[in-house]
Every structure is written in structure tokens, then in C-alpha cells.
């Protein structure tokens, strides 16, 4: 007689592969799926879940999350579970909570301040330390991590706008190798954000080569998503071509009315690269608005040296005017004041305006939106998050339809206690894909939508035992009502959970039953096993790691990496920082 821990009976199984749904039972024992089909005669279970009228799917995998900065404060992860998400992938856009160089701890604050966290509240230096802290918090969901390029760069050379020295390059590579040995799944870049944006293509190619040797995925928030979107796609593809790394283009979109429709050319470039033999895919959140830092609208030179340096520049009249001039030039193209809504910021002069647009503030004060933007930054220590309405709904649907686009949230709010006026994607992305784009609009079939949230992200990440419902797979399982699944969070009222998810299992343990949370907290930090050939000695002792005495030379010198093939060394594509952003101060020397 077969004895089970959990038996889900009578549901329609959509197994994640893209195959049509079928009526089947699912048996779970010891955290694994032991059968999908008709329950064997005489099978018993400690817990039976009636799934009649429900859809049974793999637990969803959020390939692009930033909840590494909130998971310890909100380990119950209610916004994830309410959407059926059982695994979050963090460390995206070049920013991860590790490695932290103790000698540069304060400089890490400029990129780690998501969800109210700062490096002072992060008592670790590496992925191992971070993972211990996360698991000590007893999360409901699993977490798989990427290591961020910007964080590596800060650990090695801080927030300066310059190339790394050979020693600093070696430090970044050693820290990346150490993170790979400790089990991260990938390397990420945020080439639109300082200090990641300070890197040229060569710097990224060398790190991507290291990532490829370690079997890691390379995920990139590209250098531009507006006027120079296509150039940025070309740079990302050239990085993959020269390094051999597997490439994931994050949240593909086109910002600004003049750029709407460019996603068609971007996808054509991706398809051509795949036909050439490159391993490339993308992801998308199902909304026509983004959310980011207000500082991302500024030129790179304004952020040279980090947040304190920016705030000092805003106090200098001539420098402030130069920043404002560049911001004014973007209005109507990639900076739309009427669509730039304040989402969250530290307390200050404009706190009462959270939920309002830059245009509304400018009108009320009778001032130019560029000047208002700089005052908002100045009045809140530079820590200002926005919701940015500059995308096209047609573009969202175009990217969603692409076979190799995964659905993601790009979120970090794990419950409703964060306050502010956040993007609704935190609470509704996965339910919205199932409801708005599959059931209601028919942009996707149900099976296609489920694949984009399960088997596809699992394959991109290299998770071989999650992402599908099949015998032997880990029992991360979501059960939802296809008629009522929906996102309830809106731009006007974003603090609202999704509806329609009835049951969720994480690692075989029920965490949601009939819409009610259990006491179970079975989530864990997942670790990728590095290739045996990649194992190398640990980086130098923690107390000596990446010392703060950075050299002044800019020669990267030689590093421990394989020589690039001859055709790669011909540098067919962009190898310096491409002209993807109008960010060169007239008095700033070219790098």
C-alpha cells in the first residue's frame, strides 16, 4: 500500500511543459512527487487536497526578484504565496547583498538600500553568510541567488567612475568565483545604474567569461531601454558571443513613446542570435509601467563617487544646472514627468506627495519638472523610488507572446506593510498573467502562461528538479481556481493581494490550504553545484578581502581567465561604454 504525505485529487494538471491540461492526481512523499496520474488503488495520505474544478501546476518561479533585501523582514512572503510563487530568484540588476567588503561597507549603501536595508544591517560578507541569515528567518519560499556586478565593483573599487585596475579586476573575478563555489546561480548586471553603468563592455565580457566557466547564467538589465534600446541589445548579445555565457535579458521593454515598437527589432535580434547558436532568452513583467530609482534618470557623471557625491553636486549651483539641463533634454522621450510617480522615499520635504507625479508637483509649485526632480532627490537623501509610466501595452503583449520570454515580477514587497505607493507588480504579476493575458485576452494559452512561470525559468536557471509536475521532481505545487484567479492591486490602490490561489506546497509541505496559511515555513536557500573543474582556493582571508587602498592606474592587466577566441578578439561589437545614454558631462574627461 502506497502511503503519501499529500494527495491532490481531481484537478486539471498543467505540468509546466506547455502541454495541455489533463485530469490527474498528484502524490507527494518525502518532499517529492511520486506520481502524476490516477492514484493507485489503496493509496493513503496524511493530507488529501480536493482539487476538483482547480488547476494544479508547478510552483511558480520568479526569475527576477529583488526580495533578497526584504526576505529577512518578511519571511512569510505572503505576496508571493498568494500568487502561487514558491521560488524567488534574487540579486538582479547588478545588485546583491553580497559580497560586502568591510572596508567599503558605507559605499555599499548606495545600491543595497532596497526595502529599507543598509549594509550596516547585513552582518555577513559572502553568500554563505547571507544564506545562513535567510534560512534562520524561516522563509515560506525558496530563494536562488545571483551575484551582482555593481556589488562586486563596489567591493573592489567603490563607486568611482573609472576602469578598474588589474588588481581590482582580479578582486572582482575572485569574488565572483567564490560566490559561484558557494552556490549562486548567476551573475547579473544593471548597466543603467551607477556604478554598474561605469563599466565598459570589456569589463563585462571578462566577468561573463568567468561566469560561463562556472556554469552560471548571465542576467542583464541592459544599458538602455529607451532611445538606444537596440544598441543595448547588440551589446548584450556581443557579450554573450564573446564570452560564451548563457544570456538572460531582463524585463525587455521600450521606454518612451518615440521608442514604442522597438521590441519587435529587439526580439528579432534575439532570435537571430539563437539561430546563430547563442543561448539567449528574456523576461517581462505584465505591466505597461516600470519602477526604479529616480537617480536612474540622471547622467552617470552626476553619480560618480556615490550618493554623498551626488548630494554635494546638487548643492553647487553650476553643477546642479548642468544636471538639470541633461534631465530637461530627456523630457518627452525617456523622462515623462506626468508618468513619473513617487512610490517610496525616506522621510523628507516631499513625503506628502507620495503617489503623485513629478508633473503634479511641478504644477503646484510653478516650477520646471527637472528642477522639481532634483529637489525631490535632494530632500530625501537621493533615496527615491518611482513608478514610471512610459511603456506600451502592445509592446508588453508582443514580448509576452515570444516563446522564450518568462513572466517575472521585478518586485521586492513581500507583504502589505511596506507602505508608500509601490508598483502593483509586487502583488499581482503572476495572477495578472493568468487572468488578464491568458483567460481574459487570450494573448497566451493557460499552458503557455504556466510554462513561462515554471519550466522555462527553471531551465534558464539550471534547476533540474523543479519547474514541472513529474515523478521525482521536488513538490513545489500551486493550485488555483482558473475562473477567479486575478490581480487586485492597481496603480491607484497597489497594496492588495492577488485572489484565486487555493493551495500551495513548498518542498512538499502545505503552506496555504483553502486560502489560509499554515504554520509551515519550509523554504530554503537553493544552491547550484559548480562544475568540478571550476573549484579553486577560497579568496583571501575576510579581514584582508578587497582592501580599500585602490590604485590609481587604469590598466586591467592580465587576469586568471581563458584567452578569448581570435574572432572574439576582433571586437565586432561595442567594446567601450556604448553611447546608450546622454550622460557625459561637458567637463568630464572621457573614460
N, C-alpha and C positions, 0 to 999 in steps of 0.2 A: 504494500500500500504506500502510495506517494504522500508524504507529509510535507506540507508547504507552510511558509511563513505568511504569505499573502496570495490570494487567488482573486484576480479581477475577471469577472464573468459577464458575458452577454454584450460586450461592447463592440464597436466597429474599430478595428485596429488599423491605423495608418502608420506603417512601420518606419517611416523616415527615409526610405529609399526612393520615394517618388512613385511607388506602386499604388494602385487604387486601394481604397479601404476594403476590408473584409471582416466578416463576423468571426471573432476568435476570442478565446480566453487566454489569459496570461498568468503563468505560475511563477512565483518567486520563492527562492530558498537561499539562505546564506548570502543575501545581498545581490544575487544573480538571477537572471531569467532562466528558468529551467525548461519552459516550453511556451510556444505560442501556437494555439490551435484549440481543438476540443480538449477539455480537461479529461485526463484519464479516469476511467471508471474506478471509483473508490478513493479518489484523491481527497484529502482533507487539508484544511488550512486553519491556522490560528485566527486569521482575519480574512473575511470574504467581502469583496467590494462589488456591489451590484452596479454594472456599467451599462445597463440597458438604456438605449437612446443616447449614449455618450460616445465620444471619440476617444480612443486610447492611443497615445503617441509616446515617442521617447520624450524624456525631459528635455526642455529646450536649452540650447547653449548660446549664451550671449557672447559673441565673438569680440565685441567691442564695448567694454565697460570701463568705468573709472572708479569703481566702488572699492578699490584697494585702499582708498583714503577715507572710507566710511564704514567698512565692514566690521571693524572692531567696535564701533559705537552702536551699530545697528545689526548685530549678527543674525537676528531673526529674519532679516531680508524679506519683509512682507511684500514689498512691491515686486520682487522677483517671483516669489511663490504664487502670488495672486495672478501672475501671467503664465505660470507653468514653467518658469525658468529654474533649472536645477544646477547649472554651472555657469559661472561668470568668468570671462577672460579679461584680465586687468593689465595695467602697465602700458596702455595705449597712448598714442600721440606723443611718444618720446618721453613720457613722464611716468616714473615708477617710484615707489617708496624705498627703493634700494638701488644700487649701493649708496650708502651715505659715508662721505669722508668726514671724520670727526673734525678735522682742521678746517673744513669748509661748511660746517653744519648750517651756519646762518645763511649762506648763499643758496642752499637747497630750498629755503623758504620761498623763494621766488617762483618755484614751479611745483612745490608739493602742497601748496595751500588750497587744496580742494576739500570741500566739506568741513572746513574749519580746522584741518590738521596742519601741523607745522612739524618741522624736523625735530624740534625740542620734545615733541610728544611721541617720537619714534625711537625707542630705546634699542635699536639694532643697527647693524651696518650692512648686512648682506641678506640675501633671500632666505637663507636658513633661519636667521633671526626673525625676519618678518613672518615667515610661515609658522614659527612657534607661537608668536603672538596671536595670529589669526586663529589657529586651532585652539588656543587657550580661551578664546572668546566663544567657542562652541557655535559655529555658524550653522544655519539651516541649509545653506547651499555650498556647492563645491566651488573652489577657486583655482584657476590656472593662470599663471603669471607670464607676462612678457617683461623684459628689462628695457628701460627707456634710454635712448641715445642722449637726450638732454641731461638726464641724471648722470649718465656715465661722463658726459662732458664737464658737468659741474664738479664732479668728484675729482676730475683730472686737472682742469684749468679754470674752474669758476665760471663767471658769467661775462667774460671778456669777448669782444667782437674781434677775433683774430684766429688764424690757424693754430692748431696745437703744435708744440714742439715734438721732436721724436720721442722724448721721454714721456710726454703727456699722451701721445698716441699709443705708446706701449702700455701705459696705465689703463687707458680705455679698453684696449684689447684684452689685457689680463683680467680686468673686472668683468668683461663680457664672458670670457672663458670660464671664470669662476661661477658666474650666475648659471651658465649652461650646465656645468658639473653639478650644481645644486638642484637643477631640475626645472628651470624656466623653459617655456615652450617657444619663445621667440624674442626677437629684437624689434623695437618699434622706433619710429622717428616722428617728430612733429615739426616739419620743416617750415611751418608757417609761424611757429612760436620761438621767441628767443628763450634760451641760447641755441636751441637746435637749428634755428634758421641761420645761425652764423657759420654753419658748416658748408663746405663746398661738396660737390659730387664725389670727388676723390676720397674725401674723408668717409663718406657713407659707403662707398664701394668697398673700401678696406674692411670696415666693420661688417658689412654684409657678407664678405668673403669668409670672415671668421664665423659668422652665424651659419653660413652654408656648411662649413666643415663640422659644426656642432649639430647639424641636422635641424636647425631652427627655422621657423617661419619669419619672414621679414614683413612687418606691417607698417605702412606709412600713411600718415596724414601729410599729403603732398605739399609742395612748396607754394602752391597757389591753387585756388578753386574758383577763380573769377576770370579776369581778363586774360590770364596766362595759364588757364587750365590745361590746354593741350601741351604746352611746353613742359608743364609739371608732370603730365602723364609720360611724356617722352623721357624725362629724367628718371622717373621711377622704373620704367622699362629698361632703360640703359643700365641702371644699377643692377637689375636682375640679370641682364645679359652679360655684363662684365664680371659679376661675382658668382653667377650660377645659383643664387639663392631663390627659394620659392617666395613669390611676392603676393601680398595682400594689400590692395589699395583700399584704404579706409574711407567709409561714408562718401562714396562717389557722388558728386553733385556739381552744379554750376551756379555760382552766386552772382546776382545782379541781372537785371532784365536784358542787358546787351549780350549776356552770355548764355541765356536760356537756349537749350537745344544742343549745346556743345557736348552733352553727354553722349550723343549718338556717335560723334567722332571719337570720343574717348573710348567707348566700347568697341568701336571698330579697331582702334589701335590695340586694345587688349586682345581681341580675337585674332588679329594678325600675329601678335606675339605668341599666342598659344599655338597657332598653326606652325610657327617657326620652331616650336619646341620648348618655349619657356613655360614655367608653371606659374600662372597668374590668375587671380580672381579678385573680386571686390565685395564690398558690403554696402548696405544702405539702411538708414532708418526711415520708417514710413511716414514722414512729415515733410512739409514744404517750408520748414524753418529750422535753422541751426541754433546752437547755443555754444558760446565760447567766452573767452575773456575779452573785455573791451580793449585791453592793450594790444590784442592781435590786429587792431586796425592801424596801429602806429608803425612808423618806419623802424627798421632794425637798429639804426644808429641811436635812436632815442632810448633803446633798452640796453645799450652797451654798458656793462657793469651792474646790471640788475635793477631791482625796483628802487632802491635808495638813489641810484644814479638818475633814474627817470624822474623821480620826485624832485631832485635837485634841479634838473633841467627845466621842469615846469615852473620853478621859481625864478628862472632867469628870463627876462622879457624877450630878448632876441632869440634865444633858443626855443622858447615856447612858441613864438611866432613862426619859426621855421617848421616846427612840428605841426602846428595848426594849418600851415599852408599846404603841406602834403596831405593832411586829412581832408581839407576842403577840395582838393583835386580828385578825391575818390567819391565825393558825393554824387549820387545819381547813377553810379556804376556799381562799385562793390561796397559802398557805405551808404545805406539808406536810412537817414535819421528817423523817418516816420516808421520804419520797420525795426529799429534798434531799441528793444525794450529792456529796461533794467530788471534783472532777475534776482540778483543777490549781491550783497556787498557788506563789508564791515560797517559798523555804525558811523554816521557822519552827517554832513550837511544835507545830503540828498536822500537820506533814508526814507523819507515820506513819499518819495517818488518811485519806489519800487513798484513795478507793474506798469509804469508809464514809459513812453518813448522819449528818446532824445529830442525829437521834434516838438513834442508837447512841452518839455521843459524849456526849450529854446523860445517857443512862442510865448510862454508865460513870463519869461524873463526879458523878452525882446532882444535876444542875442543870437549870434550865429551858432548853428549846431556843433561846429568844430570846436569853438571856444567852450561851449557847454560840456562837451565830451571831456575835454582836458580838465575842466573844473571838477567834474564828477570823479575823475581819476585822482586828482589832487586831494579832494575832500574825503577820500576813502582809502588812502594809502596805496592806490593803484589796484586794489583787490576788488574788481567789479566784474560781475558775470552778466551776460546779456542773452536774450533770445533774439535771434536775427532773422527777420522775415525778408528773405532775398532770393528764395528758390522758386522753382516752378513745379506745380503739381504734375504736369505732363512729364517732366524730367524724372520725378520720383517714380512714376509708373514705368517709364522706359527702363530705368535701372532695375526695378523690381522684376520685370519680365525676363531679364537676362538670366540664362540658365545658371551661371556661376556667381550670382550675387547672393550673399547671405543677408538675412534680416538681423539687425542689431539695434541696441538701444542708445549707445553712446551716453549712458546715464551713470549716475552715482548716488542719487537719492534712493535709499532703501526703505524708507518709511515716510510718514507724513509729518514728522516732527522738525524737519529742516527749516521750515518757514520760507519766507521770501515768495517769489513768484517764478518758480522754475519751469523749465520746458516740460510739457506733458509726456514726453517720450520716456521719462523715468518710470512712469506708472502704467503706460499703455502700449508701448511699441509692439509687443508680440501679439497681444489681443487685437490690436488695430490691424495688423497684417492679416489675421484670420477673419476678422469681421468686415472691415471696410474694403480690403483689397481682394479677398478670396470670396467670402459669402455674398457681399452686397454688390460689388462692382465686377467681379469675375476677371479681374486682372490676373489672378492666379487661381489654379485649382486648389482645393484643400490639400491634396497630396503634395503639390509643388510648394505651397506655403510651409507645410510641416518639414519638408526636406531642407528648405532654406534656413530652418531654425534648429536642425538636429544633425542629420547625417552630413550635410555639407560643411557646417562649421567644425564638426568633429574631424572630418577628413582634412580640412585645412590645418587644423591644429596638430594632427597626428594622434588623436585619441582613438585607439583601435578597439576599445571595449565599451564605448559609449556612442550614442547618437542614432542607434537603430534598435528596434524591438526584435530580438532574435535570441535563440538559445545561447547561453554562455555570456551574454552581454550584462554589464552592470545594470541593475534595476533602478535606473532613473526614469520615472514614468509620470506622465501627465494625463489626466482625464478631464475633458471639458465638454460642455453642452454646446454643440455646433449652432443651435438656434439662438442662444443667449450670450455667447461669448462676445464681449465688446470692451472697448476702452471707454472710460468715463471721464478721464482727465482732458481738459480743454485748455486752450491758451488763456482764456478768461478766468477759468477756475481749475488750475492744474493739480491741486492737491486732492486726488481722488483715485482710488484703486480700480483696477480692471474687474470685470464681473464675468462669471461663466465657468471658471476653473473650479472643478468639484473636488478632485483628489490629486495629490502629488506624493510620489515616493522619491526619496533621495537615498541612494545607495541601499535600496531595498527596504527602507524604513519609512512608513507613512508620516508625513509632516503636515498634510492637510487632508481631512476626511469630511466629506459633505460640506465643504466650505469652512470648516472650523479647524483651527490649528491645534496640533497635538503638542505634547511636551518634548517630542524628539528633536534633537539637534545633531543630525548625522553627517553634516557637511564636513569636507576635508579639503586640505590643500593638495592638489594633484601635482605630481612631479613627472617630468619627462626624463627618461633614461638616456643619457648622452651616448653617442657611438663609442664603442670601446677604444677605438683608435684616437679618440679626442681627449681621453683622460690625461691630465698633466698635473704637475705640482700646484698646490694652492698658491694664491697670490701672497705676497709678503705679509708679515705679521700685521694684525689690525692696527696696532699702535703706530706702525710706520707706513700704513697704507696711504698712497697718494698724498704725500706731504704738500703743504701749502706753498712751498717755495718754487713756483713755476718759473721756468726760464723765459727769457725774452726773445730767443730766436724762434723763427717760424719754420725751420727745416724739419719735416717729419722724419727724415732719415729712414733707416731700414727697420722693419718690424718682423716679428715671427709670423709670417704669412706666406702662402704659396705665391710664386710669381704668376701674374695673370697671363693667359694665353696671348700669343702675338697679336691676334686680331683684336683682342680687348685693349692691348696697349696702344692701338692706333687711335683710340678715343673718338669713336664715331659720333658720340653724343656729347651733351654738355658735361664738362668736367670741372668747371668753376661754378660758383653760385649763379644759376641762370637768372636772367632778367625777368623773374616772375613777379617781383614786387617793386614798386616805385619807392625804394627805401634808402637811396644813397643821399646822405646829407651833402650839400654842396661843398662844405668844408671838411668832409670826412675823407681821408685818403682811401683809395681803392684797396681792397684786400686781395 
